[in-house]
Amino acid sequence: MQRFAWICSVYGALLFLHPAHAQQSDIDSLLRVIRQHEASGLVDTSLVRALNGLAFDYDGYKSDSALALVIKAHTLAERLGYTRGGIISWIYMGNIYETQGQYNNALSVLFQALDLATTTKDTSLIIKAHNSLGIVYADKGEFQSALTHYFSSLKLAEAKRDSSIMSISANNIAASYQKLNRPTESLRYYRYAFTIAELTKRTREIAFALGNMGLVYADENQNDSALLMFREAYQKFKTIGDRRMEATQLVSIGVVYRRQGGYTQSLEALGEALVIQKDIGERIYHIETLFSIAQTLLLVRRHTEALVYARRAVDSAEATSAKKIVLGDALGVLSMVYDSLGRYKEALAVHQRMAIVRDSMLTEESLNKSMQLQAEYEAEKKDVQILAMTKDGELRNKERVWMSALAIALAVVVLTLVSFYRLKIRSEKKAKKLALFLEEKNGEILRQQEVLEEQAREIEQINNELQGKYLVLEQQMNLQTDYTELRILNKLVHPHFLFNTLNSIYALSLIQSPKTPSMMLKLADLMRYLLVNSERDEVSLKDEVAYLENYITLEKLRLNENTAQVRFKYQINDLHSPYVPPLLFLPFVENAFKHGAATQTDDIHISIEFVLQGNEIFFYVYNTKPLSFQSPTSTNTGLANVRKRLQILFPERHDLQIEETISTFEVRLWIRL
């Protein structure tokens, strides 16, 4: 499963860089443009773009044609002095070499593209070159080098505020961490990509992030979470009409079902994926679907059907010049099917082919040489057997002489044995007496040993009971300590909030603002909530969100509507089901208004978002800071208290990230309930 999950992950990253292979109508349009240029003899930059575009569409299933097109495009671009077109040709050339498994050639042209793009300061092409280099290094298994280029791409995208490239780079980084078996970092960057996609409302990128998180959960054997993510990704790809990725999610769902023993559901999902891939003319990635179906059929002992799908997978891999790793996997499954059918000769032949594909050190020539040596050895062994048969007659004659001598020697031995027999009987009687004596002594020793062992077991049982009581006592003391500290932190929240709110009302009262009475009423409602819920361990998330909404409304009363933009958004399907600790999110919201609205002279932007998915909460707060910002007087208790509360309430089940720049302040909080 981990191997297959990585294949899907790399597939997802490649499709992210190349959103989808063109439809046939797009290819026909590009071909018409190229033919018109050739007929008219016109050579300009549009012809370079058309050649690059057609090569891009051919990449993956007509790699040789695609390579010829980009070489021609690069030659024309150099002749026209069209630098950007030449760089794009190099990048596409590197992608094609990567598809063909020619990694050294791919790295060579991609580094040339990166150098030239850096010289011309074309940031978008620098980003593309870094991402393409990362993919090549990931295919080679050099994931640290891949991460270096992915992080460079992410940094440039963040500087440009290009959310699409930020999401692509974050997904690629997460995929590399996933292959390095670092699931925590992998999930972190997949969630980063998911957050960006959510904020920009890009359904396609949201779907990719969900599917990739599902792959991490699958690698960690969290199958239920993986299925949930794959299904959500499948629905979103289906909504936007991306049938290729819709099929990919179905394949992932089918593989997870197979791991859980749901073979019927697995075959249904994989079969549906295969139908979609056939409809859209998928020529490469349906190979994994074919041998995955064969694996599932093999587990339910439908060997004949498994053989059909395994053969189709191998035939498709050979016909489309698929990567060696894909062909090797298909051959491995076919070998297992032959073995299960008892066709061992064919299984061995396929296995040898798989070894040639997977092991670069074992070539066809070396394998044939080893078979030739084996044949020569068999011939030599037969010659030795013939020589042995010729000498067999001579040995038989000598054997008769030896048999006669042996008969005489045997008679002498019998007489000797009879003489010693009587002596042996006497010795055995003495030995029996000695054995009885030793047996009695040994019995006494064993009885004493059993008594000692029983006493040792009793002592050990008493020791275990004492240790158990000590552990229970220690746990009770730790729980009591955490509970006491949590109560103290809860108490600190109330005066902190009250003092800040009273300061706001006092500031309005000094200028005799008409908003003062409304703020007093809001404050009364908020204090009533505090009195009712502050001593509770948990409150409904619905009540907590309503409380924050009232607080935000109160704070907005003292802001200038012309210069202040305050947005409060939440996506919660069922507000009655989950419960959270009271006033957990308030310090972050309060901090946004305290620092983001420090003056009335600058534009104020405050954004607060809640997202609830299953048993996970994603909380986001963003606020700008005035250019002439000076930190207001603060006791610094709010954020420090909430960090301690999170450590006590959600150990190992939360992630708090706070980022502050000269002009902004951002908080990202993830909690698993």
N, C-alpha and C positions, 0 to 999 in steps of 0.2 A: 504494500500500500504506500509506503513512504517513497519508493522509487516512482510509482505511478503519480503520486501527488506532486513530486518535483517536476515530472514531465508536464503535467497540467499547469503548474505554476509558471514554468518557462514559456509554455504556449501562451498563457495569459499575458505575460510581459511582452512577448513579441507582437501580439495583437494590439496591445496598448500603443506600441510604437507605430504599428501599421494597423489602424482601426479596423479595416476589413478589406479583403481582396475585392477588387472591382467586380461588378456584374458584367456579363458579356456585352451589354450595350455600351458600357464605358470603354471596354477594350476595342470594340468596333469603331467607336468615335475616334480614339487615338490612332488606330490604323488608318482611318480615312485622312486624318490630318497629315500623317507621315507620307502617305501616297501622294497627296496633293503637292507637298513640298518637293518630293522626288520628281513628279511629273513636270513641275514648273521650273525646276532647277534652283529654287529659292532656298538659301541657307541663312537662317537667322536664329535668334535666341528662342523663338517659339518652337522651332524644330528640336532644339536641345531639351526643352521642357517636355515635349511630347514623347521623345525617346525615353527620357527618365521615367515619365509616368507609365508608359507601357511596360518598362522593365520592372517597375514597382508592382504592377498588377500580375506579371508573369512569375514573380519571385515565389517560390514554394512549390510550384508544380511544373514550371518550364524554366528551370534554373539556367540551363545552357543558353537558351534564347535570351533570357533576361541579361546574362553576363555579356553577350554580344552587343545588346542594345546599349548598355551603360558604357561600354568601351567606345562605341561609336559616338555616344553623346559627349563623353569626356574629350575625345579628339576634336569634335566640332567646337566645344566650349573653349578649348585652348586656342583654336584658330581664330575664333571671334573675339577673344579676350573677355569672354563671359565668365569671370572668376566664380561667381556664386553657383552658376550651373555646373562648373567643373567640380566644385566642392560637393555638391549634391550627388553628382555621378560617383565620386569616390565613396561617399557614405553608402549609397545603394550597392556599389560594387563590394564593399566590405560586408554588407548584409547578405549578399548572395554567396560570397565565399564562406560565410558562417553557416549558411543553410547547407552548403555542400560539405561541410566539415574541414575546409581548408583554412584552419585557424591562423597559421602564420601569414598567409596572403591577406587574410581579413585584417589582422592587426597592422600590417604594413600600410595598406591603403587608408585605413581609418586614422592612423597617426598622422599621415600626410594631410588628410582632410582637416584634422584638428589643428595642426600647425598653421595651415593656410587660413582657416577660419579665425584663429587667434590673431594672425597678422592683420586681417581685414576687419577685426573687431566685430564680426557678425555673431552676436550672442546666441541667436536661435540655432545657427548651425553648430556652434561650439557645444550647445546643449545636446543636439542630436548626435554629434560625434562621441561625446562622453557616454551617452546611453548605449550607443551601438558597441563601443569598446567594452562596456560593462557586460553586455550580453555575450560577447565572444569569450571574455575571461570566465564568465559563469559556465558556459558550455565546456570550457577546458577544465573546470573544477577549481580554478584559482579564484576563490570567492573574495579573498581579501583585496586582490587587485580590482575585482569587479566592484566592490563596495567603494573603493577610492574614486572611481569614475562616477558611480551613481551619486555619491555625496557631492561631487563637484557640480553635477547637473542640478541637484536639489538646491544648492547654494545660489547658483545663477538664476534659477527659476524664482526663488524667494526674493532675490533682488529685483527681478522684473515684475514681481507679483503675478506671475503666470500660474494661475491655480491649476490649469490642466497639466502642465509639465511637472508642477510640484507633486500632483497626485501620481503621475507616471513614475517619477523618480522614487517616491516613497514606496510604491508597490514593488519596484525592482529591488530596493534596499531590503524590504521585508522578505522578498523571495530568497535573497542571498543569505540572510540571517537564518531563514528556515532550513536551507541546505546545510548550514553550519551547525544545525541542531541547537539553535538558540531561540526557542519559541517565545520567550518574553520580549526580546527586542523585535522579533518578527511581528508579533501582535501589535506592538506599540506603533510601528510604522504603517501597518495596515489600518489601524484605527486613525492614524494621522491622515492617511489618504481618504478614509471614510468621512472624517470630519470636514475636510476641504470639499469633498463632493457634496455633502449635505448642505454646507453653507452656500455653495454655488448652484445647488439644485441640478446637478448633472447626473441623471439617472444611470447612464452607462458606467460612469466611474464609480457610483455607489454600488452598482451590481458587481463590478470587478473587485472592489474592496471586500464585499460580503463573501464572494466566492473564494478569494484568497485566504480570508480568515478561516473559512471552512477547511481549507487544506491544512492549515496549522493545527486546528482541532483534530483533524483526521490523523495527522502524524503523531499527536499526543494521545491517541486512542480515546478521545472524547467524542464518541460517534454521534451521540444525540445532538450535541452542539454543532457538530460538523453538518449533519443533515439539515438542521434548522437554517444554517447559513447558506448551504447549497440551494435549498428550496426557495429562499427569499431572492437569491441571485437569479435563479431560473425564472421566477415570475417577472422580475424587472427586465431581464433580457427579452423575455417574451413580449412584454409591454412595448418595448422600443423596436421590436421586430428584428433583433440580431439573432438569427437562427443558428449561426455557427457557434456562438457562445451559449446559446440555449442548449444545444446538443452537448457542449462541453460539460455544463453543469449536470446534465442527465447522466453522463458517463461517471462523474464523481459520485453522484447519488447511488448509481448501480454498484460501484466498487465498495462503498460503505455498507450497503445492504448485504453484499457478499461476505464481508468481514463479520457481520452480525448473525449470519446464518439465514438471512431472508433471501433465499435463492430465487423465489418466484418474483419478488419485488425487484431484485437485481436484474433479472432477465427482461422484465417489463421496461425498466428505465433504459437499459442498454439497447434494447430493440427499438424503442422510440427514438433514441439518439441516432441510431444507424439509419433509420428512415429519413430523418431530417438531413443528415449528411449526404445521403443519396440524392435527395431533392435539390440541394444547393450545389451539387457537383463537387463535394469535398474529396480531394484526392490524396491528402497526406494524413490528416489527424484522425481519419476514420479507421486507420490501421490499429490504433490502440483499442478502439471500440470492438473491432473484430476479435482480437486475441483475448480481450476481457470477457467477451461472451463465451469464447472457448474455455477459458478458465472456470467460469461458473458452471457450464455444462459438464465439465470434467468432475466437479465436486458433487453433482447430482447423478453421476454415473451414466450420463447420456453421451457415451464415448464417440459413437458414430457421428452425431451432430457436431460434437466438439471438433472432430477431425476436419469437417467441412469448413468451419469458421477459421480454424488455425491455418489451413492451407490457403484460404482467401487472404488472410493477413500477410502471409509470407509472399504470395504472388503480388499483392498490391505494393508491398514494400520494395520488391525488386523492380516492378514496372515503373514506379514513380521516383526511383533513386532516393529513397528515404534515408535519413541519417542511419549510421551504423548501429547506434544504440537502439533504435526502433526495430531495425531488421533483426538485431541480435535477440531482443525480447520476443519477437514473433517466432523466431526459430526455436527459442527455448520452450515456448508453450507447445509448439508442434512436436518437439522431441518428447515432452511429457505425455502427450496424447498417444503417440505411437507406443510408448512404453506401457501405458495403461491397457492398450489393446493387445499386448504381448508380441508386437511386431518389433522385436529388439534390433534386428539388423537395420531397419529403416530409422529407428530411434537413434542408433549409434551414428549413422551417416549424417542425420540432421544435427546431432550434437557436435560432430566434428566441424560441420559448416559454421555452427554458432561460435565455436572456439576460434575459428579463423577470423570471423567478424569482430569478436570482442577483444581478442588478444592481438595487439599489433606486432608482437614478437613472433607469432606463429603464422607464417604465410603458407600459401598453397604449395610453394616449392618445397618448403621444409617438411610439410606434411607428406607430400609424395615421396620425398627422400626417405622419411622414416618408414613408410610403407614398403619401399623397395628393400631397405635393410632388413625388414621383418621377413620378406619373401626369401631373401638370400639365406637368412638364418634357418628358415623352415627347410630349404633345400639341403643345407649342410647337415641338419639334424637327420634327414632321411638317409644320407650317405653313411652316417655313423651307424644307423640301425642296420643297414645292409652288411657293413663290415662286422658288426656284432653277430649276425646270423651265421656268417662263414666260420666264425671261431667257436660257435656253439657245439659243433660235433666233437672238436678236440676236448672241450671241457667235459663232455659226457663220459668220454673214456677215462679221463682222470678221476671222474666222480665215482666210478665203480671201484677203483683201487682204494679210494678214501673210505668208501662205505664198509669195505672189509676190515680195514684198520679200526674203524669206529666201532664195529660190532665187538671186536676183541677188547677194546678199551672199556666198552659199556659193561661187559661181564665183570671185569676187574672192579669197576665202580660199584656194581650191585653187591658184590661180596664185602666190600669195604663198608657200605651203608648198613648192612645187616649187623656188622660188628659194632658199629656205633649206635645202633638203635637202642640196645639194652642200656647203654650208658646214658642215653638221652632220657629214657623213662625215669631213671633214678633222679636225674637232675630236675625233671619236671615236678616230681613230688616235693622236693625241697623248695622249689620255686613257688608252688601253690601255697605252702605253709607261710612262706615269707610274704606273699601277696595278700593273704587273709589278714595277717598282722598289720601290714601297711594300710589296708583298706579300713580297718577299725580305727586306726589313728587318724586317717584322713577324714573319716566321718565326724570324729570329735572336733577336728579343726574347722570343718565346714559348718557345724552347728554353732560354734563360737563366732564364726564370721557372719552368719545370718543374724545373730543377736546384735552384733556391732553395727551391721547395715541397717537394721530396724531403728536403732537408736539414732543413727546419722540421719535417717529419713525424718524422724520426729523433730530433730533439731533444725533441719532444713525447712520443714513446714512452719515451725514457729518463727523462723527468721523471715520467711516469705510473708507471713501474716503481719509481722511488725513493719516490714518494708511497705506493704500495701497501705497500712494505716498511716505511715509517714507520708506517702505520696498523696493520699486523700487530704490529709491535714495541710500539706504544702499547697495543693491546688485551691483549697478553701481560702487559705491566707492570700494567695495571689489574686483570686477573684474578689475578695473583700477589698484589697488594695486598689485594684482597677476600678471597682465600683465607687469607692470613696473619692479617688482622683477625678472620675467622670462627674460625680456630683459637684465637686468644687469647680470644675470647668464650666458646668451648666450654670452655676451661680454667677460666674464671672461674665457670662454673656449678657445677662439682664442689665446690670448697671452700665456696661459698656454701651449697649444700644440706647438705653434711656438717656445717658449723658449726651450722646451725639445728637439725638433727636431734640432734646431740650435746647441744646446750643443752636440748632436750626430755627426753632420757634423763637428763641430769644433774639436772634439776628433779625427776624421779620418784625418782631414787636418793636424793635428800636426805630425802624422806618415806618411804623404804624401801617404795615401792609394789610390789606383787606383779606389776605389769605390766612391770617393768623387764626381766626375762629375755626376755619375748616381743618387746619392742621391740628388744632386741639382736639376736635372730634375724632379725627383719624387716630391721633395718639391714644385717645381713650379706648378705641376699638382694639388697637394693637396691645395695649396694656392688659385689656381683658383677656386676650388670647394668651398672653404671658402667664397671667394668674391661673388660668384654667389648665394649661398644658405644660408649663415649665417643669413640673415635678414628675411628669410621665416619662417613661422610658422610650416610648414610640408614639408617633401620631400619624394620621393618614397623610399620604403625600398630597392628596387633594387639598386638605386643610393647610398644609405647609405652603403649597403654591398660592392658595388664596391669600394667606398671610403676607407672602412676599409681594403679591400684586397690590395689596393695600399699602404696604410700605413704599412701593415704587410710586403709587399715586400720591402719597403724602409728600415724598421728596420732589415730585414734579411740580407741586404747588409753588415751590420757592424758586423754580427755574424760569428763565425767559423763554417763552415758546418760540421766539424767532431764532434763537441761537442754540437751542437745546433739541437734540434728537435722541429720544429714549425709546428702545424697542425691547419688548418682553414677549418671548415666543416659547411655547412648550408643545411637545408632541407626546402625549400620554394617552394610550388607548383605554386604560382602565384605572381611574384614579382611586377606586375604592379598595383595590386589592393590595398594593404594596404599602408598607409602613416604614417610616424612617425616624431617626432621632430628631427631636424638636430643635428648631433654630440652627440646624447644621449649615444651611446655605446662606443665612443672613449675613455673616461677616463679610463674605465676598461681595454681596450686593451693596452693603453699606459702604464698603471700601471704594467701590466704583463711583458712588455719588460723592463720597467725601473728597476723593482725589480728582475725579473726572470733572466735577462741578465746583472746583475750588474758587473760580471767579465767574462773573457773568459777562465778561468782555470777549472771551474767545468762544468759537464754536464748540459745542459739547456733543460728543457721540458716545452713547452708552448702549450696549447690546447684551441681553441676557437670554440664554436659551436652555431649555430642559429637553432631553430626549430619553424616553423610557423604551427599552427593547427587552422583552422577556424579564429577566431578573437583573438587568444591568441599567444603570443610570449614567448618562453622559451630560455633564453640566458645564456650560461655557459662559464666561463673563469677559467682556471687552469694553474698555473705556479709553478715550483720548485724555491727554494731560495738557493743560494750557502751556503755551510756549514760555510764559513767565512764571512757570509753576514753582512754588515753594511748598514743601510738604507741611500740611497743617499739623498743629500740635497734637500728638497722639500718645496714648499709653502703650501702644504696640501690643495690646493684649488680644485683639480680635483674631488675626491670622495665626498667631502662636497658639491660641486656645483651640482653634479648629483643627490645626495639625495634630495636637495631642489627642483630641476627641476621635479623629479618624484612625490614629494608631491603636487606640483602645477598642473602638467599636468595629473596625474593619481591618484587622491585621491581615496582611497578604491579600487583601481583597479590594484595594483601592490604589489609584495612581493620581497624585496631585502634581501638576506642573504649573509654575508661575513664571511668566516671562515679562520683563519690564524693559522698555526702551526709553529714549528721551521724550517721546511724544505719546506712547501707548502703554497700557497695562493689560495683560491677558491672563486668564485663569482657565485651566482645563482640568476637570475632575471626572474620574471614572470610578464607579462603585459597583461591586457585585453584591446584591443583597443576600 
